[in-house]
Amino acid sequence: MASLLLVLAILPIFAALAASLLAMEESVVVTIATGLLQDRAEVLKAAGYDLVLVGTRVLENYDGRPFDIHEEVTSVETMTDSDGISVVKRVVLTIYRHPYAEAARPLARWEFLLYADGI
């Protein structure tokens, strides 16, 4: 009888331990993904407004890791110069586990603006 009670007491502890390990593993993946997004954002910011092209693309296995970055760059039409030309680009970076698929759940998302005259 004592053995049965001991097993019944230990079983929930092992279940909670397994759940916490799975949550910790997921947090490590999200932390790595966020670091890769920050890296990509810094690369684009360093390139500057003129070298970042408007459009959408997917960077597979970014930095040699099993993550794909979906990069979307659009012109902000409401922010123009005196000639009506957009002077701001909106960059949206979303990271997924490799391989990227339309229905995949993103791990993280990063948005920022690039200005033609810098910050």
C-alpha positions as a printed Julia matrix, in Angstrom:
119×3 Matrix{Float64}:
  0.0    0.0     0.0
  2.84   2.36    0.86
  4.46   1.69   -2.53
  1.25   2.57   -4.33
  0.98   5.86   -2.44
  4.61   6.64   -3.21
  4.07   6.01   -6.93
  0.94   8.15   -6.93
  2.87  10.97   -5.28
  5.91  10.75   -7.57
  4.02  10.46  -10.88
  2.71  14.09  -10.9
  6.17  15.34   -9.97
  7.72  13.62  -13.0
  4.93  14.95  -15.24
  5.54  18.51  -14.02
  9.28  18.1   -14.51
  8.8   16.88  -18.08
  6.48  19.81  -18.86
  8.97  22.32  -17.47
 11.79  20.83  -19.56
  9.7   21.12  -22.72
  8.88  24.76  -21.91
 12.56  25.49  -21.3
 13.51  23.94  -24.64
 10.95  26.12  -26.44
 12.25  29.25  -24.7
 15.8   28.47  -25.89
 14.54  28.23  -29.48
 12.69  31.55  -29.19
 15.76  33.21  -27.68
 17.97  32.04  -30.56
 15.34  33.14  -33.09
 15.09  36.59  -31.52
 18.86  36.99  -31.64
 18.89  36.08  -35.33
 16.14  38.64  -36.02
 18.14  41.3   -34.23
 21.18  40.37  -36.31
 19.22  40.66  -39.57
 17.75  44.0   -38.49
 21.22  45.36  -37.78
 22.45  44.18  -41.21
 19.58  46.01  -42.93
 20.02  49.16  -40.84
 23.74  49.2   -41.65
 22.99  48.8   -45.37
 20.74  51.86  -45.25
 17.63  53.05  -47.01
 18.96  52.93  -50.58
 20.35  49.38  -50.44
 17.28  47.77  -48.84
 14.98  46.87  -51.71
 11.19  46.92  -51.53
  9.72  43.43  -51.79
  9.32  40.12  -50.02
 11.83  37.31  -49.69
 12.6   34.3   -47.53
 16.12  33.78  -46.19
 16.46  30.02  -45.65
 18.72  28.57  -42.94
 19.73  32.07  -41.87
 23.27  32.19  -40.51
 23.6   28.43  -41.01
 20.88  27.69  -38.47
 17.58  25.84  -38.97
 15.55  29.05  -39.1
 13.99  30.88  -42.05
 13.45  34.64  -41.98
 10.55  36.09  -43.94
 11.53  39.65  -44.89
  8.93  42.14  -46.13
  9.94  45.68  -47.1
  7.32  48.23  -48.15
  7.34  51.96  -48.81
  5.34  54.09  -46.39
  3.14  56.05  -48.79
  2.01  58.57  -46.17
  5.57  59.78  -45.55
  6.81  61.5   -48.71
  9.06  64.37  -49.72
  7.91  67.49  -51.6
  7.92  65.52  -54.89
  5.62  62.81  -53.49
  8.37  60.16  -53.27
  8.33  57.94  -50.2
 11.19  58.63  -47.81
 10.43  55.84  -45.33
 10.49  52.06  -45.7
  8.75  49.69  -43.29
 10.63  46.44  -42.64
  8.88  43.42  -41.11
 11.02  40.42  -40.19
  9.34  37.2   -39.1
 11.26  34.06  -38.18
 10.11  30.45  -38.49
 11.65  27.05  -37.95
 13.09  25.59  -41.17
 11.47  24.78  -43.54
  9.26  27.85  -43.89
  5.64  27.24  -44.87
  2.7   29.64  -45.22
  0.77  27.95  -42.39
  3.75  27.8   -40.0
  3.6   29.45  -36.58
  6.15  32.28  -36.28
  8.64  32.19  -33.42
  9.18  35.96  -33.32
  8.49  39.13  -35.31
 10.44  42.37  -35.59
  9.31  45.63  -37.23
 11.19  48.87  -37.82
 11.39  51.86  -40.17
 14.25  52.95  -42.43
 14.47  56.65  -43.25
 16.03  58.01  -46.45
 18.0   60.62  -44.49
 19.0   58.23  -41.69
 17.68  58.39  -38.15
